[in-house]
Amino acid sequence: MENMPKTEHEWRQALTPEQFHVLRQKGTEPAFSGKFHDHHATGTYVCAGCKTPLFHSSAKFDSGTGWPSFFQPVNQDNIDLREDTSWFMVRTEVLCKVCGGHLGHVFPDGPPPTGLRYCINSLSLDFRPEP
């Protein structure tokens, strides 16, 4: 899905090569390498591609997986979920609804109240701290 009318060249200009690989080519960062893996400030995590609010820090938890994990998005209308059958697995991919950027995957092994674990690449996120 591509709701923002940007060409591949424009995306390459707007993002770092690493962000482009994750957001536009559905890549992933190595576990425990992302800047938001062990991040504990209060605020909102937004899409690195279009700045859409995605997750609030109050929904973040340490899953032990090496990626930022959240039990719910800020607004379900800000994300899209799609079946992903790559790598000989069936998973649920999480995308930004506004720009179509790949964020990560969601799994049914998270904490209450949702039981979900949104496993998100730091490279797909920016952070807006609360004042």
Phi and psi restraints in degrees (value plus and minus 20) as a CYANA .aco file:
   2 GLU   PHI    -161.6  -121.6
   2 GLU   PSI      72.5   112.5
   3 ASN   PHI    -107.3   -67.3
   3 ASN   PSI     -45.9    -5.9
   4 MET   PHI    -110.3   -70.3
   4 MET   PSI     104.3   144.3
   5 PRO   PHI     -96.7   -56.7
   5 PRO   PSI      52.6    92.6
   6 LYS   PHI    -137.2   -97.2
   6 LYS   PSI     122.9   162.9
   7 THR   PHI    -101.7   -61.7
   7 THR   PSI     147.4   187.4
   8 GLU   PHI     -77.6   -37.6
   8 GLU   PSI     -61.1   -21.1
   9 HIS   PHI     -81.4   -41.4
   9 HIS   PSI     -62.6   -22.6
  10 GLU   PHI     -84.7   -44.7
  10 GLU   PSI     -59.5   -19.5
  11 TRP   PHI     -83.9   -43.9
  11 TRP   PSI     -62.7   -22.7
  12 ARG   PHI     -82.1   -42.1
  12 ARG   PSI     -53.2   -13.2
  13 GLN   PHI     -93.5   -53.5
  13 GLN   PSI     -54.6   -14.6
  14 ALA   PHI    -102.4   -62.4
  14 ALA   PSI     -44.7    -4.7
  15 LEU   PHI    -136.3   -96.3
  15 LEU   PSI     137.2   177.2
  16 THR   PHI     -90.2   -50.2
  16 THR   PSI     141.1   181.1
  17 PRO   PHI     -75.9   -35.9
  17 PRO   PSI     -57.2   -17.2
  18 GLU   PHI     -89.0   -49.0
  18 GLU   PSI     -62.2   -22.2
  19 GLN   PHI     -84.3   -44.3
  19 GLN   PSI     -60.9   -20.9
  20 PHE   PHI     -79.8   -39.8
  20 PHE   PSI     -64.1   -24.1
  21 HIS   PHI     -79.3   -39.3
  21 HIS   PSI     -62.6   -22.6
  22 VAL   PHI     -96.2   -56.2
  22 VAL   PSI     -76.2   -36.2
  23 LEU   PHI     -89.1   -49.1
  23 LEU   PSI     -60.2   -20.2
  24 ARG   PHI    -122.5   -82.5
  24 ARG   PSI     -43.0    -3.0
  25 GLN   PHI    -134.1   -94.1
  25 GLN   PSI     -11.2    28.8
  26 LYS   PHI      40.7    80.7
  26 LYS   PSI      17.4    57.4
  27 GLY   PHI    -102.4   -62.4
  27 GLY   PSI    -195.5  -155.5
  28 THR   PHI    -162.8  -122.8
  28 THR   PSI     133.5   173.5
  29 GLU   PHI    -111.6   -71.6
  29 GLU   PSI     135.4   175.4
  30 PRO   PHI     -82.5   -42.5
  30 PRO   PSI     126.0   166.0
  31 ALA   PHI     -76.4   -36.4
  31 ALA   PSI     123.9   163.9
  32 PHE   PHI      45.9    85.9
  32 PHE   PSI      -7.1    32.9
  33 SER   PHI    -123.1   -83.1
  33 SER   PSI     -38.1     1.9
  34 GLY   PHI     -98.2   -58.2
  34 GLY   PSI     130.1   170.1
  35 LYS   PHI     -88.8   -48.8
  35 LYS   PSI     -37.9     2.1
  36 PHE   PHI    -124.7   -84.7
  36 PHE   PSI     -16.6    23.4
  37 HIS   PHI     -77.6   -37.6
  37 HIS   PSI     -67.9   -27.9
  38 ASP   PHI    -136.1   -96.1
  38 ASP   PSI      25.1    65.1
  39 HIS   PHI    -123.2   -83.2
  39 HIS   PSI     111.5   151.5
  40 HIS   PHI    -147.5  -107.5
  40 HIS   PSI      -7.1    32.9
  41 ALA   PHI     -91.4   -51.4
  41 ALA   PSI     138.5   178.5
  42 THR   PHI    -112.2   -72.2
  42 THR   PSI     108.1   148.1
  43 GLY   PHI     144.2   184.2
  43 GLY   PSI    -179.6  -139.6
  44 THR   PHI    -140.2  -100.2
  44 THR   PSI     112.9   152.9
  45 TYR   PHI    -108.8   -68.8
  45 TYR   PSI     105.9   145.9
  46 VAL   PHI    -137.3   -97.3
  46 VAL   PSI     141.9   181.9
  47 CYS   PHI     -84.7   -44.7
  47 CYS   PSI     110.7   150.7
  48 ALA   PHI     -88.7   -48.7
  48 ALA   PSI     -40.8    -0.8
  49 GLY   PHI    -105.0   -65.0
  49 GLY   PSI     -57.3   -17.3
  50 CYS   PHI    -156.5  -116.5
  50 CYS   PSI     -21.3    18.7
  51 LYS   PHI      50.9    90.9
  51 LYS   PSI      -2.3    37.7
  52 THR   PHI     -87.0   -47.0
  52 THR   PSI     111.0   151.0
  53 PRO   PHI     -82.4   -42.4
  53 PRO   PSI     110.2   150.2
  54 LEU   PHI    -137.9   -97.9
  54 LEU   PSI     -72.5   -32.5
  55 PHE   PHI    -159.6  -119.6
  55 PHE   PSI     122.9   162.9
  56 HIS   PHI    -117.9   -77.9
  56 HIS   PSI     129.1   169.1
  57 SER   PHI     -79.4   -39.4
  57 SER   PSI     -45.5    -5.5
  58 SER   PHI     -88.0   -48.0
  58 SER   PSI     -35.7     4.3
  59 ALA   PHI    -121.4   -81.4
  59 ALA   PSI     -15.1    24.9
  60 LYS   PHI    -106.5   -66.5
  60 LYS   PSI     123.3   163.3
  61 PHE   PHI    -167.3  -127.3
  61 PHE   PSI     140.5   180.5
  62 ASP   PHI    -108.7   -68.7
  62 ASP   PSI      86.1   126.1
  63 SER   PHI    -107.4   -67.4
  63 SER   PSI     -32.7     7.3
  64 GLY   PHI      59.2    99.2
  64 GLY   PSI     -14.5    25.5
  65 THR   PHI    -109.0   -69.0
  65 THR   PSI     -38.8     1.2
  66 GLY   PHI      79.0   119.0
  66 GLY   PSI     -19.0    21.0
  67 TRP   PHI    -144.7  -104.7
  67 TRP   PSI     132.1   172.1
  68 PRO   PHI     -77.3   -37.3
  68 PRO   PSI     113.1   153.1
  69 SER   PHI    -147.3  -107.3
  69 SER   PSI     121.2   161.2
  70 PHE   PHI    -154.6  -114.6
  70 PHE   PSI     129.1   169.1
  71 PHE   PHI    -115.6   -75.6
  71 PHE   PSI     -28.0    12.0
  72 GLN   PHI    -184.8  -144.8
  72 GLN   PSI     131.5   171.5
  73 PRO   PHI    -100.2   -60.2
  73 PRO   PSI     145.0   185.0
  74 VAL   PHI     -79.3   -39.3
  74 VAL   PSI     -64.5   -24.5
  75 ASN   PHI    -168.3  -128.3
  75 ASN   PSI     102.3   142.3
  76 GLN   PHI     -77.3   -37.3
  76 GLN   PSI     -47.1    -7.1
  77 ASP   PHI     -91.8   -51.8
  77 ASP   PSI     -29.5    10.5
  78 ASN   PHI    -111.0   -71.0
  78 ASN   PSI     -25.6    14.4
  79 ILE   PHI    -147.4  -107.4
  79 ILE   PSI     137.1   177.1
  80 ASP   PHI    -138.4   -98.4
  80 ASP   PSI     126.4   166.4
  81 LEU   PHI    -137.4   -97.4
  81 LEU   PSI     114.6   154.6
  82 ARG   PHI    -157.9  -117.9
  82 ARG   PSI     126.8   166.8
  83 GLU   PHI     -88.9   -48.9
  83 GLU   PSI     114.4   154.4
  84 ASP   PHI    -143.3  -103.3
  84 ASP   PSI      96.1   136.1
  85 THR   PHI    -129.2   -89.2
  85 THR   PSI      -0.3    39.7
  86 SER   PHI     -93.4   -53.4
  86 SER   PSI     142.9   182.9
  87 TRP   PHI      38.2    78.2
  87 TRP   PSI      10.2    50.2
  88 PHE   PHI      39.8    79.8
  88 PHE   PSI      11.5    51.5
  89 MET   PHI    -152.3  -112.3
  89 MET   PSI     142.1   182.1
  90 VAL   PHI    -134.3   -94.3
  90 VAL   PSI      95.6   135.6
  91 ARG   PHI    -153.3  -113.3
  91 ARG   PSI     152.3   192.3
  92 THR   PHI    -130.9   -90.9
  92 THR   PSI      94.2   134.2
  93 GLU   PHI    -100.2   -60.2
  93 GLU   PSI     123.4   163.4
  94 VAL   PHI    -130.1   -90.1
  94 VAL   PSI     105.8   145.8
  95 LEU   PHI    -145.4  -105.4
  95 LEU   PSI     132.4   172.4
  96 CYS   PHI     -91.4   -51.4
  96 CYS   PSI     107.9   147.9
  97 LYS   PHI     -89.5   -49.5
  97 LYS   PSI     -48.1    -8.1
  98 VAL   PHI     -98.2   -58.2
  98 VAL   PSI     -69.0   -29.0
  99 CYS   PHI    -128.8   -88.8
  99 CYS   PSI     -26.6    13.4
 100 GLY   PHI      57.6    97.6
 100 GLY   PSI     -10.6    29.4
 101 GLY   PHI     -88.4   -48.4
 101 GLY   PSI     120.7   160.7
 102 HIS   PHI     -92.9   -52.9
 102 HIS   PSI     107.6   147.6
 103 LEU   PHI    -125.7   -85.7
 103 LEU   PSI     -59.9   -19.9
 104 GLY   PHI     141.7   181.7
 104 GLY   PSI    -161.9  -121.9
 105 HIS   PHI    -159.4  -119.4
 105 HIS   PSI     140.1   180.1
 106 VAL   PHI    -139.3   -99.3
 106 VAL   PSI     118.6   158.6
 107 PHE   PHI    -148.3  -108.3
 107 PHE   PSI     133.0   173.0
 108 PRO   PHI    -108.2   -68.2
 108 PRO   PSI      17.9    57.9
 109 ASP   PHI    -146.5  -106.5
 109 ASP   PSI      11.8    51.8
 110 GLY   PHI    -113.7   -73.7
 110 GLY   PSI    -199.9  -159.9
 111 PRO   PHI    -101.7   -61.7
 111 PRO   PSI     149.6   189.6
 112 PRO   PHI     -82.7   -42.7
 112 PRO   PSI     135.7   175.7
 113 PRO   PHI    -109.5   -69.5
 113 PRO   PSI     -30.5     9.5
 114 THR   PHI    -116.3   -76.3
 114 THR   PSI     -46.1    -6.1
 115 GLY   PHI      54.5    94.5
 115 GLY   PSI      -8.9    31.1
 116 LEU   PHI    -127.6   -87.6
 116 LEU   PSI     131.5   171.5
 117 ARG   PHI    -147.3  -107.3
 117 ARG   PSI      83.0   123.0
 118 TYR   PHI    -101.9   -61.9
 118 TYR   PSI      85.9   125.9
 119 CYS   PHI    -115.4   -75.4
 119 CYS   PSI      86.1   126.1
 120 ILE   PHI    -139.2   -99.2
 120 ILE   PSI     118.7   158.7
 121 ASN   PHI     -92.3   -52.3
 121 ASN   PSI     112.5   152.5
 122 SER   PHI     -78.7   -38.7
 122 SER   PSI     -55.4   -15.4
 123 LEU   PHI     -83.9   -43.9
 123 LEU   PSI     -39.8     0.2
 124 SER   PHI    -110.4   -70.4
 124 SER   PSI     -19.3    20.7
 125 LEU   PHI    -140.5  -100.5
 125 LEU   PSI     131.9   171.9
 126 ASP   PHI    -142.6  -102.6
 126 ASP   PSI     147.1   187.1
 127 PHE   PHI    -147.1  -107.1
 127 PHE   PSI     114.6   154.6
 128 ARG   PHI    -135.1   -95.1
 128 ARG   PSI      86.0   126.0
 129 PRO   PHI     -89.7   -49.7
 129 PRO   PSI     132.3   172.3
 130 GLU   PHI    -103.9   -63.9
 130 GLU   PSI     123.9   163.9
